[in-house]
Amino acid sequence: MRKIRIVRVGEADQATFGVLFVDGKPLFVTLEEPWRDNQREISCIPEGSYKLEWVHSPTFGKTLEVADVPGRKHILFHRGNTPDDTRGCILVGFQYGELRDRSAILNSRPAVEKFLSLLKDAPDIDLEIISIGRMH
């Protein structure tokens, strides 16, 4: 069983920023939508524990989907830089930065490739999402 944790650390420019841990090691940063009551395509998902499942996305290829999110489907881990790229999903990068005068995550494509390759042989993956400080 592999364990993934996202620790949400702050919000800025209509985005939620986090640190992604794989088996206890902080390896990546994340960007999600801000909390908007778990609404489809415009909100991050609630804090909690979830299972991840391997899926094939027509847009992103083989990737991981967060299963059993109440009232939601198709919450994927994929590449992207700003809130415009999320549509309610979780973006993965190597560092925080700025693009077009907006807060962003950078080096997303290689980060997603590395993230997925670290987990490629794992049939069972647990995800825990927590926030530090007041997020919503």
PAZAPA-4460 file (N, C-alpha, C; in steps of 0.05 Angstrom, whole numbers, plus 32768, in hexadecimal, padded with zeros to 4 digits):
% residues 136
    n_x    n_y    n_z   ca_x   ca_y   ca_z    c_x    c_y    c_z   seq   type   mol
   8011   7FE8   8000   8000   8000   8000   8012   8019   8000     1      M     A
   800E   802A   7FEC   801D   8043   7FEB   800B   8059   7FF7     2      R     A
   8018   806D   8004   800A   8083   8011   8013   809D   8005     3      K     A
   7FFF   80AD   7FFE   8003   80C8   7FF3   7FF5   80DB   8006     4      I     A
   8002   80F2   800B   7FF5   8106   801C   7FF8   8121   800F     5      R     A
   7FE3   8130   800E   7FE5   814C   8006   7FDF   815D   801F     6      I     A
   7FF3   816E   8025   7FEF   8181   803B   7FEA   819C   802E     7      V     A
   7FD2   81A6   8030   7FCB   81C0   8024   7FD7   81D6   8037     8      R     A
   7FE7   81E8   802B   7FF5   81FB   803B   7FEC   8218   8038     9      V     A
   7FDC   821E   8024   7FD3   8239   8021   7FC3   823D   8008    10      G     A
   7FB7   8255   8006   7FA7   825D   7FEF   7FB1   8278   7FE5    11      E     A
   7FB1   827B   7FCA   7FB8   8295   7FBE   7FAE   8295   7FA1    12      A     A
   7FA7   82AC   7F97   7F9E   82AF   7F7B   7F8A   8299   7F73    13      D     A
   7F77   8294   7F84   7F62   8281   7F7D   7F6C   8265   7F7A    14      Q     A
   7F80   825D   7F89   7F8C   8242   7F88   7F92   8239   7FA4    15      A     A
   7F92   821F   7FA8   7F9B   8212   7FC1   7FB5   8204   7FBB    16      T     A
   7FC9   820A   7FCC   7FE4   81FE   7FC8   7FEA   81EA   7FDD    17      F     A
   7FF7   81D4   7FD5   7FFE   81BF   7FE8   8019   81B3   7FE3    18      G     A
   8021   81A2   7FF5   8039   8192   7FF2   8031   8175   7FF0    19      V     A
   803B   8167   7FDD   8033   814B   7FD8   804A   8138   7FE2    20      L     A
   8042   8127   7FF5   8054   8114   8001   804F   80F8   7FF5    21      F     A
   8064   80EA   7FEE   8062   80CE   7FE5   8071   80BE   7FF9    22      V     A
   8062   80AC   8006   806E   809B   801B   807D   80AB   8030    23      D     A
   8072   80C2   8038   807E   80D2   804D   8092   80E7   8044    24      G     A
   8099   80E7   802A   80AE   80F9   8020   80A1   8110   8010    25      K     A
   80A7   812A   8017   809C   8140   8008   80AB   8143   7FED    26      P     A
   809E   813B   7FD7   80AB   813A   7FBD   80A0   814E   7FA9    27      L     A
   8088   8158   7FAC   807B   8168   7F98   806A   817E   7FA5    28      F     A
   8061   8191   7F95   804E   81A5   7F9E   8034   81A0   7F8D    29      V     A
   801E   81A9   7F98   8004   81A6   7F8B   7FF6   81C1   7F88    30      T     A
   7FE4   81C2   7F75   7FD2   81D9   7F72   7FB6   81CE   7F6D    31      L     A
   7FA3   81D8   7F7C   7F87   81D0   7F79   7F76   81EA   7F79    32      E     A
   7F5D   81E6   7F72   7F4A   81FC   7F74   7F47   8204   7F92    33      E     A
   7F3D   821C   7F98   7F37   8222   7FB4   7F1E   8212   7FBC    34      P     A
   7F18   8212   7FD6   7F00   8204   7FE0   7EE7   8214   7FD8    35      W     A
   7ED6   8206   7FC9   7EBC   8212   7FC1   7EA7   81FC   7FC5    36      R     A
   7EA5   81F2   7FDD   7E91   81DF   7FE6   7E90   81C6   7FD4    37      D     A
   7EA7   81BD   7FCB   7EAA   81A4   7FBC   7E9A   81A4   7FA2    38      N     A
   7E97   81BB   7F96   7E88   81BD   7F7D   7E99   81B2   7F66    39      Q     A
   7E8D   81A4   7F53   7E9B   8198   7F3D   7EAA   81AD   7F2D    40      R     A
   7EC3   81A6   7F26   7ED4   81B5   7F14   7EDD   81D1   7F1E    41      E     A
   7ED3   81DA   7F36   7EDB   81F4   7F3F   7EE5   81F4   7F5D    42      I     A
   7EE6   81DC   7F69   7EEE   81DB   7F85   7F02   81C5   7F89    43      S     A
   7F13   81C8   7F9D   7F24   81B2   7FA6   7F11   819E   7FB4    44      C     A
   7F1A   8186   7FB8   7F0A   8172   7FC6   7F0D   8175   7FE4    45      I     A
   7EFA   8169   7FF3   7EFC   816C   8010   7F15   815E   801B    46      P     A
   7F1F   8168   8032   7F34   815A   8040   7F2A   813E   8047    47      E     A
   7F3C   812B   8049   7F34   8110   8051   7F46   80FB   8045    48      G     A
   7F3D   80E2   8046   7F4C   80CB   803C   7F3D   80BF   8024    49      S     A
   7F4D   80B8   8010   7F42   80AE   7FF7   7F54   8098   7FEC    50      Y     A
   7F49   8089   7FDA   7F58   8075   7FCA   7F5F   8082   7FAF    51      K     A
   7F76   807B   7FA4   7F7D   8083   7F89   7F7B   806B   7F77    52      L     A
   7F71   8070   7F5F   7F6E   805B   7F4B   7F7B   8063   7F31    53      E     A
   7F88   8050   7F24   7F94   8055   7F0A   7F7E   8057   7EF5    54      W     A
   7F7F   806C   7EE4   7F6B   8070   7ECF   7F7A   8079   7EB6    55      V     A
   7F6C   8077   7E9F   7F77   8082   7E86   7F66   809A   7E7E    56      H     A
   7F72   80B2   7E7F   7F65   80CA   7E77   7F6A   80D0   7E59    57      S     A
   7F55   80D7   7E4A   7F5A   80DE   7E2E   7F6D   80F6   7E2B    58      P     A
   7F6E   8108   7E3E   7F7F   811F   7E3D   7F9B   811A   7E49    59      T     A
   7F9C   810C   7E60   7FB5   810A   7E6F   7FC2   80EF   7E6E    60      F     A
   7FB5   80DB   7E61   7FC0   80C0   7E60   7FBC   80B2   7E7B    61      G     A
   7FCE   809F   7E81   7FCC   808F   7E99   7FD3   80A2   7EB1    62      K     A
   7FC0   80A3   7EC4   7FC4   80B4   7EDB   7FB4   80A9   7EF2    63      T     A
   7FB4   80B7   7F08   7FA6   80AF   7F20   7F8D   80C0   7F24    64      L     A
   7F78   80B3   7F2D   7F5F   80C0   7F33   7F58   80BC   7F50    65      E     A
   7F4E   80D1   7F5D   7F45   80CF   7F79   7F29   80C3   7F79    66      V     A
   7F26   80AC   7F86   7F0D   809E   7F86   7EFC   80A6   7F9D    67      A     A
   7EE2   80A2   7F99   7ECE   80A5   7FAF   7ECD   80C1   7FBC    68      D     A
   7ED1   80D6   7FAC   7ECD   80F1   7FB6   7EAF   80F6   7FB5    69      V     A
   7EA3   80FD   7FCC   7E86   8101   7FCC   7E7D   8115   7FB7    70      P     A
   7E6A   810D   7FA6   7E5F   811E   7F92   7E71   8126   7F7B    71      G     A
   7E88   8119   7F79   7E9C   8121   7F64   7EA7   8108   7F56    72      R     A
   7EB0   810C   7F3E   7EBE   80F7   7F2E   7ED4   8104   7F1E    73      K     A
   7EE6   80F4   7F14   7EFB   80FD   7F01   7F0D   8112   7F0E    74      H     A
   7F15   810E   7F27   7F28   811F   7F35   7F44   8112   7F30    75      I     A
   7F53   811D   7F1D   7F6C   8112   7F14   7F84   8121   7F1F    76      L     A
   7F9A   8113   7F20   7FB5   8120   7F23   7FBF   8124   7F07    77      F     A
   7FC5   813D   7F00   7FD0   8142   7EE5   7FE1   815C   7EE4    78      H     A
   7FEC   8161   7ECD   7FFE   8178   7EC9   7FED   8191   7EC6    79      R     A
   7FF9   81A8   7ECC   7FED   81C2   7ECA   7FFB   81D5   7EDC    80      G     A
   7FF6   81EF   7ED9   8005   8203   7EE8   7FF4   8215   7EF9    81      N     A
   7FDC   821D   7EEF   7FCC   8231   7EFD   7FB0   8226   7F02    82      T     A
   7FA0   8235   7F12   7F85   822C   7F17   7F75   8227   7EFD    83      P     A
   7F7B   8235   7EE8   7F6D   8231   7ECE   7F71   8214   7EC4    84      D     A
   7F86   8206   7ECD   7F8C   81EB   7EC3   7F7F   81D5   7ED4    85      D     A
   7F73   81DC   7EEB   7F6C   81C7   7EFE   7F51   81BA   7EF8    86      T     A
   7F3C   81CA   7EF4   7F21   81C0   7EF1   7F19   81AC   7F07    87      R     A
   7F22   81B2   7F1F   7F1B   81A2   7F36   7F2E   818B   7F3B    88      G     A
   7F43   8188   7F2B   7F57   8173   7F2E   7F6F   817D   7F3F    89      C     A
   7F83   816C   7F41   7F9B   8172   7F51   7FB3   8173   7F3E    90      I     A
   7FBF   818B   7F3D   7FD6   818F   7F2C   7FEF   8189   7F3D    91      L     A
   8004   817E   7F30   801C   8177   7F3E   8034   8185   7F31    92      V     A
   8046   8190   7F41   805D   819E   7F36   8075   819A   7F49    93      G     A
   808B   81A6   7F41   80A3   81A4   7F51   80A8   81BD   7F62    94      F     A
   809C   81D4   7F5B   80A1   81EC   7F6A   808A   8200   7F66    95      Q     A
   8088   8213   7F78   8076   8229   7F75   8083   823F   7F65    96      Y     A
   8072   824F   7F58   807D   8265   7F48   8067   8277   7F3F    97      G     A
   806B   8285   7F29   8058   8298   7F1F   8057   8296   7F00    98      E     A
   8040   8296   7EF5   803C   8296   7ED8   8026   82AB   7ED1    99      L     A
   802C   82BB   7EBE   8018   82D0   7EB6   800D   82DF   7ECF   100      R     A
   8020   82E7   7EE0   8019   82F7   7EF8   8006   82E8   7F0B   101      D     A
   8006   82CE   7F0A   7FF5   82BE   7F1C   8006   82A9   7F2B   102      R     A
   7FFE   82A3   7F43   800B   828D   7F51   8007   8273   7F42   103      S     A
   801C   8262   7F41   801B   824A   7F31   802E   8235   7F3D   104      A     A
   802C   821D   7F32   8041   8209   7F37   8050   8205   7F1C   105      I     A
   8069   81FE   7F1E   807B   81FC   7F07   8086   81E0   7F03   106      L     A
   8090   81DB   7EEB   809B   81C1   7EE4   8087   81AA   7EE9   107      N     A
   806F   81AF   7EE1   8059   819C   7EE6   805C   8182   7ED6   108      S     A
   8062   8184   7EBC   8064   816B   7EAC   8078   8157   7EB7   109      R     A
   8091   8160   7EBC   80A4   814C   7EC8   809D   8143   7EE4   110      P     A
   808F   8154   7EF3   8087   814D   7F0E   8072   8137   7F0D   111      A     A
   805E   813A   7EFB   8049   8126   7EF9   8055   810C   7EEF   112      V     A
   8067   810D   7EDC   8074   80F5   7ED2   8083   80E6   7EE8   113      E     A
   8091   80F5   7EF9   80A0   80E8   7F0F   808D   80DD   7F24   114      K     A
   8078   80ED   7F2B   8064   80E4   7F3E   8057   80CA   7F36   115      F     A
   804E   80C8   7F1D   8041   80B0   7F13   8055   8099   7F11   116      L     A
   806D   809E   7F0A   8081   8089   7F08   8088   807D   7F23   117      S     A
   8088   808E   7F38   808D   8084   7F53   8077   8070   7F5C   118      L     A
   805F   8073   7F51   8049   8063   7F5A   8040   804E   7F46   119      L     A
   804E   804C   7F30   8045   803C   7F19   803F   801E   7F1F   120      K     A
   804C   8013   7F33   8048   7FF7   7F39   8036   7FF3   7F52   121      D     A
   802A   8008   7F5C   801A   8007   7F74   7FFD   8002   7F6D   122      A     A
   7FF2   7FEA   7F75   7FD6   7FE5   7F70   7FC4   7FF4   7F84   123      P     A
   7FCD   7FF9   7F9C   7FBD   8006   7FB1   7FCC   801F   7FBA   124      D     A
   7FBE   8035   7FB8   7FCA   804F   7FC0   7FB5   805E   7FD0   125      I     A
   7FBD   8066   7FE8   7FAB   8077   7FF9   7FB4   8094   7FF7   126      D     A
   7FA0   80A6   7FF7   7FA5   80C2   7FF7   7F98   80CE   8010   127      L     A
   7FA7   80DF   801E   7F9D   80EF   8034   7FA1   810C   802E   128      E     A
   7F8C   811C   8031   7F8F   8139   802D   7F88   8147   8047   129      I     A
   7F9B   8158   8050   7F97   8168   8068   7FA0   8185   8062   130      I     A
   7F97   8197   8073   7F9F   81B3   8070   7FAC   81BC   808A   131      S     A
   7FC0   81CD   8088   7FCB   81D9   80A0   7FC2   81F7   80A0   132      I     A
   7FBC   8200   80B7   7FB1   821C   80B8   7F94   821C   80AF   133      G     A
   7F8A   8234   80AD   7F6E   8237   80A5   7F6C   823A   8087   134      R     A
   7F5F   8227   807A   7F5C   8227   805D   7F40   822F   8054   135      M     A
   7F2C   8226   8062   7F10   822C   805B   7EFE   8228   8073   136      H     A
***
